[in-house]
Amino acid sequence: MEVHLKPDVAARLTRIAADRGSDAALLASEAIENFVDYDEWFVREVETGIAAADRGDLLSHEEVGTRIQRLMTERQSRA
C-alpha cells in the first residue's frame, strides 16, 4: 500500500520521526494502526449503545447528571 501525504505533512512527519529517533514510514504505520484500532473500537461502542437504546436501556437526564457528579467527586478526591 502506498500513502501520499501533502508535502507539509510529510515534512512534519519526517521531523517528528527524527526527533524520536525513528523512521517516518514506521511512525506513519504506527499512526495508521492506532487509527484503525480506535475506529474499530468506536464503531463497536456505538453499536453497543444503539443496541442498548433499542432495548430501552437508557438513562434519564437526572441519572446522567448524578453519574457525572459522582465521577467528578471521585476524581477530585483522588487528586
C-alpha positions as a printed Julia matrix, in Angstrom:
79×3 Matrix{Float64}:
   0.0    0.0    0.0
   1.21   3.46  -0.8
   0.11   6.54   1.1
   0.5   10.02  -0.33
   0.87  12.91   2.07
   0.74  16.62   1.49
   4.3   17.97   1.39
   3.88  19.93   4.62
   2.52  16.88   6.44
   5.35  14.7    5.11
   7.89  17.26   6.31
   6.31  17.42   9.76
   6.19  13.62   9.97
   9.85  13.39   8.99
  10.76  15.96  11.64
   8.78  14.17  14.35
  10.32  10.83  13.39
  13.81  12.32  13.51
  13.1   13.87  16.92
  12.09  10.42  18.16
  14.99   8.65  16.52
  12.56   6.74  14.34
  11.74   6.27  10.68
   8.9    8.28   9.12
   7.42   5.17   7.46
   7.39   3.29  10.77
   5.81   6.25  12.55
   3.15   6.54   9.83
   2.44   2.82  10.06
   2.01   3.05  13.84
  -0.28   6.07  13.47
  -2.45   4.26  10.93
  -2.61   1.17  13.14
  -3.69   3.32  16.1
  -6.35   4.99  13.96
  -7.71   1.65  12.72
  -7.78   0.22  16.26
  -9.57   3.32  17.57
 -12.07   3.37  14.71
 -12.96  -0.29  15.22
 -13.38   0.29  18.96
 -15.53   3.39  18.37
 -17.84   1.6   15.92
 -18.26  -1.3   18.39
 -19.12   1.15  21.19
 -21.67   2.97  19.02
 -23.25  -0.35  18.04
 -23.39  -1.34  21.71
 -25.09   1.96  22.53
 -27.61   1.6   19.72
 -28.44  -1.94  20.86
 -28.93  -0.69  24.43
 -31.19   2.11  23.2
 -33.18  -0.35  21.09
 -33.73  -2.41  24.27
 -34.89   0.72  26.08
 -31.83   0.65  28.34
 -31.49   4.43  28.65
 -30.66   6.91  31.39
 -32.77   9.9   32.26
 -31.29  13.38  32.22
 -31.21  13.32  36.02
 -29.42   9.94  36.11
 -26.76  11.24  33.74
 -26.26  14.32  35.92
 -25.96  12.17  39.03
 -23.37   9.9   37.41
 -21.31  12.84  36.14
 -21.38  14.48  39.56
 -20.29  11.22  41.23
 -17.41  10.78  38.76
 -16.28  14.38  39.26
 -16.37  13.95  43.05
 -14.38  10.71  42.83
 -11.8   12.32  40.56
 -11.41  15.33  42.85
 -10.94  13.1   45.89
  -8.09  11.25  44.12
  -6.29  14.46  43.15
